[in-house]
Amino acid sequence: MIETLKRADFAYAPFFLNNEEGIRNYTQSLKIMENTLIHFLDGNNSPYSGKKPHDLEARINELSITSQKGETFESVAAELAEFVINDSMNVHSPTCIGHLHCPTLIPAVAAELIISTLNQSMDSWDQSSTATFVEERIIDWLCNQAGLPEQADGVFTSGGTQSNYMGLLLARDAYCKRIWNVDVQQQGLPADSKKLRILCSEAAHFTVRKSAAQLGLGEQAVITIKTDSKHRLSIDEINHQLKKLKEQDLLPFAIVATCGTTDFGSIDPLAELAEIAKLNGIWLHVDAAYGGAMMLSHDFKASIKGMEAADSITVDFHKLFYQPISCGAFLVSDRDHFKYIQHHADYLNPEEDEAEGMVHLVNKSIQTTRRFDALKLWLSLKVVGLDTFGEMIDYTCHLARDAAAMIDDEAGFRVLNRHPELNAVVFRYDPEGVSAQLTDQLNKQIQQELLNNGRAFLAKTRFNGEVYLKMTLLNPMTTLEDIKEILDEIRILGEMFNMMEE
Ligand SMILES: *Cc1c(COP(=O)(O)O)cnc(C)c1O
C-alpha cells in the first residue's frame, strides 16, 4: 500500500491558497509594510539620513539575516525600518536631485504589488496570457508615440543597458548578413569583423563600449566623435571620421545617437544623423533612455525630431517616466530584425504554437523569465493621464532652464550648460581668486557635506578634468525656491571650507 504523503503543517502560512490564514497574513503584512513606509515618507524632505558608509556597513553586518524558526512580520518590519528603510536614499525628496534616479508614481507602486502577486512571466504565452497582449498594446502605443513606421515593434527590457546592447546586437547581425551573408547566430563572427566600427559622441553612455566588448568587437570598435559647444555630437566631426574610416578600409555599421546625455541632457542632431546613416547604409540606434520621455512633452516635443527615422531606440521608464526600477523598452523600426535573436525551444516556444494564436515574447527578448513591467507603465498612463504627464515633464525642463539662469546670475558660480535641453544642470562653486585645484576640492567637500547634513543630494562629475556639481531635476515637486536654498547653503559651506584652508 502506498502511504499518502502528508503535507507539513507550516508554522506560518506563506501562500495565498494555503488557507484563510494565508490571505490574512497577506493583508496584515501589507498593512504593516504600508505603515512602515508611511512612517519613513510622511513629511520627510531629506534625501538621506547622513550616515557614513562605514557606519552603515557595520550596522548591517550586525543584523542576523536568517531565522531558524521564523519571526513575526511585525518584528522583522521593525528591524527593517531601523536598519534599512530609515537610512535609504529618499528618492521622493525634492532635493534628492543627483542622478537619473526618479521618485516613483503611486499607481506604479501599486502596480508592483499586482506584478509580483500575479507573477506572470513574459517569455511564453502560457505563463502570461493577458499580460502578453497588454505588453504588445503598450509597445504598439510607444512605437506610435516615437513616430516609427507600421512594421515597427519592440519589447520591454531591464533598462537602457540591455536596450543599447540589443540595438547593437541587431545592427551587427543585420550588417554581417547583408555584407557577407553570414548568419552570426549560427556561424559566429566573420574574419573581417575586426573591421567593424560603431560611432557615437564622446558624451555617449559607457554601455556603448560595454556592448561592443560583449559583442566580440572589443571596445576598440567604438569611435568617439567630438561634441560641439552644446555637448552634442558634431556633424562636421562625424563626416570627417566617416571619410577617414573609408580610407582605412574600416566598416562603420552603427551610429549611436544620444537623446539626452547622462551629464548634460543634451540631444544629438537626430535628423541630420538619420540622413548620414541612411546615406552610408549604417544602422542608427537612438539612445533615448533619458530624453525619450520628451515624446510626452507638450512644449519640447520638437527637440526629439528625427527620432522617428531611427532603426532602433532605447527608452527607459525608470527615469523620466517615474517608474519603479526596473522598466525600459527596446524599439526597432522593422520587426523582421528580431529574427537574429530567435531560438525555438521545444519546451517553451515551439513554432507550431503560433498557429494557435500563442504569442511568445521570448522571441523578441534576450531574457527568458521576464517581469510584467509593462503593467506599471499602463496603470501610470491611465491614472495620471497624458496631459499631466506632459505637464510634469515640461515643468522640470522649465525649472532646469530657470535654475541654470539663476545660478549663472550668482556671483561665484559657474554653469556649464546655461541652456539645458532636458532637466540637468551642471555647475560649480567657483569663487574668484581661488586656484582651480582648491576649487575642485571645495566642490567635492560641498557635495559630501550636503549629503552628510541631509540637506540635498547633488551628483558630482568631471568636465575637462575639473570637478562639477550636477542637479538632475526629474522631480516635479522640486521648486526654484528649493534650488535657491541649496545655492545659499553651497555658498556658506564653500566660504567655510575655503577659510579652513587659509
Ligand atoms: C541611464 C542610461 C543608460 C543605462 O540605462 P540603465 O537603465 O541604467 O541600464 C544608458 N544610456 C543613457 C543615455 C542613460 O541615461
The ligand as an ORCA input file, in Angstrom:
! r2SCAN-3c Opt
* xyz 0 1
  C      20.584     55.500    -17.770
  C      21.142     55.463    -19.119
  C      21.581     54.253    -19.685
  C      21.638     52.973    -18.889
  O      20.353     52.533    -18.622
  P      20.016     51.577    -17.377
  O      18.547     51.667    -17.334
  O      20.707     52.166    -16.194
  O      20.509     50.225    -17.713
  C      22.014     54.275    -20.989
  N      22.043     55.425    -21.697
  C      21.653     56.600    -21.181
  C      21.715     57.840    -22.013
  C      21.187     56.657    -19.867
  O      20.798     57.827    -19.351
*
